[in-house]
């Protein structure tokens, strides 16, 4: 089965998720979060770098629990409208 390519919007949501998790991790190392969540360290690195833009629900839930971030907060931040290229300067 061939998976259709992700849209740029889906990729941007993945980048947002990665950034949110990286910020929530704070002073904790990737290895510490991995141990707390059960998510492999390399998987967490890939999510944080945006290389896994659509991680499995249970992966995100485990990370959110380990980092004490409500899932609702992650969802809300990742579903904010994505600014269109070139239009950001129009809102100033």
C-alpha contacts under 8 A as a table, 3 or more apart, distances in Angstrom:
res1	aa1	res2	aa2	distance
6	X	9	X	7.99
6	X	10	X	6.00
6	X	11	X	6.64
7	X	10	X	5.19
7	X	11	X	6.41
8	X	11	X	4.99
8	X	12	X	6.10
9	X	12	X	5.04
9	X	13	X	6.27
9	X	82	X	6.70
10	X	13	X	5.11
10	X	14	X	6.33
10	X	53	X	6.95
10	X	54	X	7.68
11	X	14	X	5.02
11	X	15	X	6.30
11	X	50	X	7.53
11	X	53	X	5.49
12	X	15	X	4.98
12	X	16	X	6.19
12	X	53	X	7.81
12	X	82	X	7.31
13	X	16	X	5.01
13	X	17	X	6.14
13	X	53	X	6.97
13	X	78	X	5.16
13	X	79	X	6.98
14	X	17	X	5.04
14	X	18	X	6.16
14	X	47	X	7.47
14	X	50	X	5.55
14	X	52	X	6.90
14	X	53	X	3.72
14	X	54	X	6.13
14	X	78	X	7.69
15	X	18	X	5.10
15	X	19	X	6.19
15	X	47	X	7.99
15	X	48	X	7.38
15	X	49	X	7.07
15	X	50	X	4.58
15	X	53	X	6.56
16	X	19	X	5.11
16	X	20	X	6.09
16	X	50	X	7.98
16	X	77	X	7.50
16	X	78	X	5.90
17	X	20	X	5.11
17	X	21	X	6.17
17	X	47	X	7.64
17	X	48	X	7.32
17	X	50	X	7.85
17	X	53	X	7.90
17	X	74	X	6.94
17	X	77	X	7.89
17	X	78	X	6.13
18	X	21	X	5.23
18	X	22	X	6.08
18	X	47	X	5.24
18	X	48	X	3.64
18	X	49	X	6.07
18	X	50	X	5.67
19	X	22	X	5.02
19	X	23	X	6.16
19	X	48	X	5.97
19	X	49	X	7.76
20	X	23	X	5.20
20	X	24	X	6.06
20	X	74	X	7.40
21	X	24	X	4.96
21	X	25	X	6.03
21	X	48	X	6.55
21	X	63	X	7.88
21	X	64	X	7.95
22	X	25	X	5.16
22	X	26	X	6.84
22	X	48	X	5.92
23	X	26	X	5.38
24	X	67	X	6.35
24	X	69	X	7.37
25	X	28	X	5.39
25	X	29	X	7.31
25	X	30	X	7.88
25	X	33	X	7.38
25	X	67	X	6.36
28	X	32	X	6.11
28	X	33	X	6.72
29	X	32	X	5.13
29	X	33	X	6.42
30	X	33	X	5.24
30	X	34	X	6.01
30	X	41	X	5.83
30	X	44	X	6.99
30	X	45	X	7.19
31	X	34	X	4.90
31	X	35	X	6.15
31	X	41	X	5.67
32	X	35	X	5.16
32	X	36	X	6.27
33	X	36	X	5.02
33	X	37	X	5.94
33	X	39	X	7.92
33	X	41	X	7.76
33	X	63	X	7.47
33	X	66	X	6.59
33	X	67	X	7.40
34	X	37	X	5.24
34	X	38	X	5.44
34	X	39	X	5.04
34	X	40	X	5.56
34	X	41	X	5.15
34	X	44	X	7.33
35	X	38	X	5.50
35	X	39	X	7.37
36	X	66	X	5.58
37	X	62	X	5.20
37	X	63	X	5.57
37	X	65	X	7.34
37	X	66	X	5.23
38	X	62	X	7.30
39	X	43	X	6.72
39	X	44	X	6.80
39	X	59	X	6.62
39	X	62	X	7.31
39	X	63	X	7.35
40	X	43	X	5.25
40	X	44	X	6.48
41	X	44	X	5.12
41	X	45	X	6.22
42	X	45	X	4.98
42	X	46	X	6.21
43	X	46	X	5.12
43	X	47	X	6.21
44	X	47	X	5.08
44	X	48	X	6.07
45	X	48	X	5.17
45	X	49	X	6.12
46	X	49	X	5.08
46	X	50	X	6.18
46	X	51	X	5.01
46	X	52	X	5.70
47	X	50	X	5.10
47	X	51	X	5.85
47	X	52	X	4.88
47	X	53	X	6.62
47	X	55	X	7.23
48	X	51	X	7.65
49	X	52	X	7.76
50	X	53	X	5.44
52	X	55	X	5.94
55	X	59	X	6.50
55	X	60	X	6.72
56	X	59	X	5.25
56	X	60	X	6.50
57	X	60	X	5.21
57	X	61	X	6.08
58	X	61	X	4.86
58	X	62	X	5.97
59	X	62	X	5.20
59	X	63	X	6.28
60	X	63	X	5.13
60	X	64	X	6.01
61	X	64	X	5.07
61	X	65	X	6.10
61	X	71	X	6.83
62	X	65	X	5.18
62	X	66	X	6.15
63	X	66	X	5.06
63	X	67	X	6.04
64	X	67	X	5.16
64	X	68	X	5.74
64	X	69	X	4.87
64	X	70	X	6.34
64	X	71	X	6.25
65	X	68	X	4.93
65	X	69	X	6.35
65	X	70	X	7.43
66	X	69	X	7.91
69	X	73	X	6.96
69	X	74	X	7.49
70	X	73	X	5.35
70	X	74	X	6.85
71	X	74	X	5.15
71	X	75	X	6.17
72	X	75	X	5.08
72	X	76	X	6.04
73	X	76	X	5.22
73	X	77	X	6.19
74	X	77	X	5.28
74	X	78	X	6.06
75	X	78	X	5.19
75	X	79	X	6.02
76	X	79	X	5.32
76	X	80	X	6.42
77	X	80	X	5.63
83	X	87	X	7.00
83	X	88	X	6.47
84	X	87	X	5.61
84	X	88	X	7.05
85	X	88	X	6.98
86	X	89	X	6.91
87	X	90	X	5.40
87	X	91	X	7.50
88	X	91	X	6.06
88	X	92	X	7.84
89	X	92	X	5.75
